Amino acid sequence: MRKLRELAGLASAFLGATVTTAQADYGLLNMRVGVTETSKSVYELHMIIFWVCCAIGVVVFGAMIWSMIHHRKSKGAVAAQFHESTTMEILWTVVPIVILVSMAIPATTTLLAMEDTSNADMTIKVTGLQWKWKYDYVDGEAAGVSFVSSLHPKHNEARLLGADVDLSQFGDQYLLDVDNPLVIPTGQKVRFLLTAADVIHAWWVPDLGWKKDAIPGFVNEAWTKVDEPGVYRGQCAELCGKDHGFMPIVVIAKAPEDYAKWVSEQQASIAAANASADREWTMDELMAKGEQVYTTSCAACHQANGQGLPPTFPAIAGSAIATGEPDAHIGLVLNGKAGTAMAAYRDVLNDVDLAAVLTYQRNAFGNSASAIQPAAVKAAR
Amino acid sequence: MSTATATHDDHHDHGPAKGLMRWVTTTNHKDIGTLYLLFALVMFFVGGAMAMVIRAELFQPGLQVVDPQFFNSMTTVHALVMIFGAVMPAFTGLANWLIPMMIGAPDMALPRMNNFSFWILPFAFSLLLSTFFMAGGGPAAGWTLYPPLSLQMGDGFPFMIFAIHLAGISSIMGSINIVVTILNMRAPGMTLMKMPLFVWTWLITAYLLIATMPVLAGAVTMLLTDKFAGTSFFSAAGGGDPVMYQHIFWFFGHPEVYILILPAFGIISAIVPTFARKPLFGYSSMVYATASIAFLSFIVWAHHMFTVGMPVVGELFFMYATMMIAVPTGVKVFNWVSTMWKGAMTFETPMLFAVGFIMMFTIGGFSGLMLAIAPADFQYHDTYFVVAHFHYVLVTGAIYSIMAATYYWLPKWTGNMYDEKLGKLHFWISTVSVNVLFFPQHFLGLAGMPRRIPDYSVQFTDWNVVSSIGGFVFGVSQLMFVWIIVKAIRGGEKASDQVWEGADGLEWTLPSPPPYHTFTEAPQVK
């Protein structure tokens, strides 16, 4: 029955395609120019090589089409029998080489500039996780600020199979919005250190002009300098599993004074979180917070109902670990499990979030076990 | 030229066996060629059905048809099936049918191995496709199987690895057979530089296969031991290197790309002179260009990995080397156009597909040249621009050449002309729809749509709708191809031995259809 409904939905989508495209865009034809020096020079390279290809295309296809029109047997053409010309062979070897060399020069200049990460004003570490990004401000005024950035919860509901949500409400930000955007100051050279915790991801914001792989065990470097305040969106570009399509990137470039304000807000909330980690939490508080954390950090694999998707993603409902000794449960979530998709959450979640989500796992889905306090997580680290 | 028929009455055991066992036990190059081609056709539809699922899901934003994990396994297995199950076996089938007939040999040099190398394939692909019914589902890490992601696969993982091993063994045996046949069994007088270009391109392709398939086998075996034997070849936590896998894979993978296109160059170089009624322009430069492409294919692999964070010197090297490939590839295109120039052309279906190949392969070549520019690749990489690029070179390149070859040699194989009207219709519907399918994907990629995603933001809707409609039409229109082949096998206007007015080569001296054994006495080539 459900399949039938889906088929019917698909058929109506066919018919209604033109209706829903009201806000879509046939005008999206070319690469985005972007907002950085880098993206602009990449765009220029792209256009140069594009026009070079067009010019060669006009000559080659022109000759071919002219020949197909005029050298037809039906037009009484008699085949010539030539089959060699050293001059021509040399000509069409040398001319392309000259074109290529003239193309390689600007490409080399741009590449060298893109790879020069020296003299950065600040550094942000980017960690790819299945299926979210973690940002750590390594130095500068925001040093110590750290947060995880996931697909916005509203989009996360809308993107489920058969969700039947009107996507037009999201405009052109569908799947390109996050809960916690990355914020950078304008006019500063920001260096990124990219790595990953589980599988390979790639960090890509088209308006910045590049993408770079985030590889577990490796640290890659890249940089950007945005001059105009604005919101720039992108997403993971390297297939990283089930929810590869659902780990967007949002970068907000703020003028220095707005950036300073944002930093002080962040530092205040870090202080609040640290303070709350030291107190005793009630069961209700833990369960309420735990459900939120579970939804953003666990549900993608273990499912909202805790049943998982065995055998790749085991169930939490009724699991021996989630209903057993607290230490084993804490250890598994802190350190992950080698050889499986279970990641280490040591650096992803803070003590309160971990305590809350562990308590939630132990007491939701029909499970019943002891609560875990933030202090216990802190001790286990 | 000597007599082609050799049906001596005292050799009763030389006719085909009856019934199913004929196909199971056959060592005849024509039978095995037919088996390969039929297998490839079946796989073309299996892989095509997966492409239809992909295009159905991408028809609209939001998830309507499949869940993301299954979507990923569709893109992954679509590629594996099309590359290893459709295009490669089709070329091997063409090689089996044509190489002995083109060089005046009675059969392939190693007929029993020939039988074996075919019959491995159905088992390999049954193993691969059986993973869909195992816990955890089919492979979903992309056909490149990058670790650590590929190691997250469920119970089907070892089956997939063994399927790749088997397909690789089959390819290596097929290639050894082709090399030995070409080097040892040419008719007297057929020097290397008199061989048809199809034979030349396959000789070079076979060497590429022998050189690279073991590399792939090594890479996937290391994946297997990483998963089950506790090794850490590709795990940084154990002292290994996930990027090393990519280097090894693409050391196989880039020559593999040319494995999928060099035989196509040979086919086009046979068809264009026939229908232009004019000798191929620049035969020897074609041979040298093919060899240059083969050589370059070994030193450009990391252009698939510009974004992994190589040292800048490495990026520059691979950018320059990749750009160099445009030179010999350009030579080929210029030679084909010069062959057409001042010919007396007619446009039967094989010529239509050949002309379509030259134009659309060149478009794929242009986007390839754009992708070679490393800084621009930082934007293009892993987007639909890349998807558009390699489908232009593989669908309108490799597959168009296989279709051109089928129409060109089908009358020789069956003795019957195919339905020319239907053939032309097949060409035009395919060509219009394949461009509607793939051309908008350039726009999508440039506008910022990554590849391998099951869902996308609404501004990408329009071109995805267009692309999907093109995809459905292209998919359905391939049923015409099957019908035309079936019709030609069952009957039709009898083909002459020459078949095409302008055709030149030993295979056209044989009757249509050729007897079960041909060239039992070697012909003399002047």
Chai-1 contact restraints between the chains, C-beta under 6 A:
chainA,res_idxA,chainB,res_idxB,connection_type,confidence,min_distance_angstrom,max_distance_angstrom,comment,restraint_id
A,L10,B,Q64,contact,1.0,0.0,6.0,A-B,restraint_1
A,A13,B,Q60,contact,1.0,0.0,6.0,A-B,restraint_2
A,A17,B,V465,contact,1.0,0.0,6.0,A-B,restraint_3
A,T21,B,T461,contact,1.0,0.0,6.0,A-B,restraint_4
A,T21,B,D462,contact,1.0,0.0,6.0,A-B,restraint_5
A,A24,B,V458,contact,1.0,0.0,6.0,A-B,restraint_6
A,A24,B,Q459,contact,1.0,0.0,6.0,A-B,restraint_7
A,A24,B,T461,contact,1.0,0.0,6.0,A-B,restraint_8
A,A24,B,D462,contact,1.0,0.0,6.0,A-B,restraint_9
A,D25,B,Q459,contact,1.0,0.0,6.0,A-B,restraint_10
A,Y26,B,D462,contact,1.0,0.0,6.0,A-B,restraint_11
A,L28,B,F443,contact,1.0,0.0,6.0,A-B,restraint_12
A,L28,B,A447,contact,1.0,0.0,6.0,A-B,restraint_13
A,L29,B,F443,contact,1.0,0.0,6.0,A-B,restraint_14
A,N30,B,L446,contact,1.0,0.0,6.0,A-B,restraint_15
A,M31,B,Q379,contact,1.0,0.0,6.0,A-B,restraint_16
A,M31,B,L446,contact,1.0,0.0,6.0,A-B,restraint_17
A,V42,B,P375,contact,1.0,0.0,6.0,A-B,restraint_18
A,V42,B,A376,contact,1.0,0.0,6.0,A-B,restraint_19
A,V42,B,Q379,contact,1.0,0.0,6.0,A-B,restraint_20
A,L45,B,I373,contact,1.0,0.0,6.0,A-B,restraint_21
A,L45,B,P375,contact,1.0,0.0,6.0,A-B,restraint_22
A,L45,B,A376,contact,1.0,0.0,6.0,A-B,restraint_23
A,H46,B,A376,contact,1.0,0.0,6.0,A-B,restraint_24
A,I49,B,M370,contact,1.0,0.0,6.0,A-B,restraint_25
A,I49,B,I373,contact,1.0,0.0,6.0,A-B,restraint_26
A,C53,B,F366,contact,1.0,0.0,6.0,A-B,restraint_27
A,A63,B,V337,contact,1.0,0.0,6.0,A-B,restraint_28
A,M64,B,V337,contact,1.0,0.0,6.0,A-B,restraint_29
A,S67,B,M340,contact,1.0,0.0,6.0,A-B,restraint_30
A,S67,B,W341,contact,1.0,0.0,6.0,A-B,restraint_31
A,H71,B,K342,contact,1.0,0.0,6.0,A-B,restraint_32
A,H71,B,G343,contact,1.0,0.0,6.0,A-B,restraint_33
A,H71,B,M345,contact,1.0,0.0,6.0,A-B,restraint_34
A,R72,B,M345,contact,1.0,0.0,6.0,A-B,restraint_35
A,K73,B,A344,contact,1.0,0.0,6.0,A-B,restraint_36
A,K73,B,T346,contact,1.0,0.0,6.0,A-B,restraint_37
A,A77,B,A344,contact,1.0,0.0,6.0,A-B,restraint_38
A,V78,B,A344,contact,1.0,0.0,6.0,A-B,restraint_39
A,A79,B,R277,contact,1.0,0.0,6.0,A-B,restraint_40
A,A79,B,K278,contact,1.0,0.0,6.0,A-B,restraint_41
A,A79,B,G343,contact,1.0,0.0,6.0,A-B,restraint_42
A,A79,B,A344,contact,1.0,0.0,6.0,A-B,restraint_43
A,A80,B,K342,contact,1.0,0.0,6.0,A-B,restraint_44
A,H83,B,P279,contact,1.0,0.0,6.0,A-B,restraint_45
A,H83,B,F281,contact,1.0,0.0,6.0,A-B,restraint_46
A,E89,B,S285,contact,1.0,0.0,6.0,A-B,restraint_47
A,W92,B,F334,contact,1.0,0.0,6.0,A-B,restraint_48
A,P96,B,A326,contact,1.0,0.0,6.0,A-B,restraint_49
A,P96,B,V327,contact,1.0,0.0,6.0,A-B,restraint_50
A,P96,B,G330,contact,1.0,0.0,6.0,A-B,restraint_51
A,L100,B,M323,contact,1.0,0.0,6.0,A-B,restraint_52
A,A107,B,I373,contact,1.0,0.0,6.0,A-B,restraint_53
A,A107,B,P375,contact,1.0,0.0,6.0,A-B,restraint_54
A,T110,B,P375,contact,1.0,0.0,6.0,A-B,restraint_55
A,L111,B,A374,contact,1.0,0.0,6.0,A-B,restraint_56
A,L111,B,P375,contact,1.0,0.0,6.0,A-B,restraint_57
A,M114,B,P375,contact,1.0,0.0,6.0,A-B,restraint_58
A,E115,B,V312,contact,1.0,0.0,6.0,A-B,restraint_59
A,R159,B,D455,contact,1.0,0.0,6.0,A-B,restraint_60
A,L161,B,L63,contact,1.0,0.0,6.0,A-B,restraint_61
A,L161,B,D67,contact,1.0,0.0,6.0,A-B,restraint_62
A,L167,B,P61,contact,1.0,0.0,6.0,A-B,restraint_63
A,L167,B,G62,contact,1.0,0.0,6.0,A-B,restraint_64
A,L167,B,V458,contact,1.0,0.0,6.0,A-B,restraint_65
A,D172,B,S457,contact,1.0,0.0,6.0,A-B,restraint_66
A,D172,B,Q459,contact,1.0,0.0,6.0,A-B,restraint_67
A,Y174,B,S457,contact,1.0,0.0,6.0,A-B,restraint_68
A,Y174,B,V458,contact,1.0,0.0,6.0,A-B,restraint_69
A,L175,B,S457,contact,1.0,0.0,6.0,A-B,restraint_70
A,L176,B,S457,contact,1.0,0.0,6.0,A-B,restraint_71
A,V199,B,P148,contact,1.0,0.0,6.0,A-B,restraint_72
A,V199,B,L149,contact,1.0,0.0,6.0,A-B,restraint_73
A,P206,B,G448,contact,1.0,0.0,6.0,A-B,restraint_74
A,W210,B,F378,contact,1.0,0.0,6.0,A-B,restraint_75
A,K211,B,T307,contact,1.0,0.0,6.0,A-B,restraint_76
A,K211,B,F378,contact,1.0,0.0,6.0,A-B,restraint_77
A,K212,B,T307,contact,1.0,0.0,6.0,A-B,restraint_78
A,D213,B,T307,contact,1.0,0.0,6.0,A-B,restraint_79
A,D213,B,V308,contact,1.0,0.0,6.0,A-B,restraint_80
A,I215,B,P242,contact,1.0,0.0,6.0,A-B,restraint_81
A,P216,B,A236,contact,1.0,0.0,6.0,A-B,restraint_82
A,G217,B,A236,contact,1.0,0.0,6.0,A-B,restraint_83
A,N220,B,G309,contact,1.0,0.0,6.0,A-B,restraint_84
A,A237,B,D382,contact,1.0,0.0,6.0,A-B,restraint_85
A,A237,B,P450,contact,1.0,0.0,6.0,A-B,restraint_86
A,L239,B,G142,contact,1.0,0.0,6.0,A-B,restraint_87
A,L239,B,R452,contact,1.0,0.0,6.0,A-B,restraint_88
A,G241,B,L149,contact,1.0,0.0,6.0,A-B,restraint_89
A,K242,B,P68,contact,1.0,0.0,6.0,A-B,restraint_90
A,K242,B,Q69,contact,1.0,0.0,6.0,A-B,restraint_91
A,G245,B,I453,contact,1.0,0.0,6.0,A-B,restraint_92
A,G245,B,P454,contact,1.0,0.0,6.0,A-B,restraint_93
A,G245,B,D455,contact,1.0,0.0,6.0,A-B,restraint_94
A,P311,B,A135,contact,1.0,0.0,6.0,A-B,restraint_95
A,P311,B,G136,contact,1.0,0.0,6.0,A-B,restraint_96
A,P311,B,G154,contact,1.0,0.0,6.0,A-B,restraint_97
A,T312,B,G136,contact,1.0,0.0,6.0,A-B,restraint_98
A,T312,B,G154,contact,1.0,0.0,6.0,A-B,restraint_99
A,A341,B,Q152,contact,1.0,0.0,6.0,A-B,restraint_100
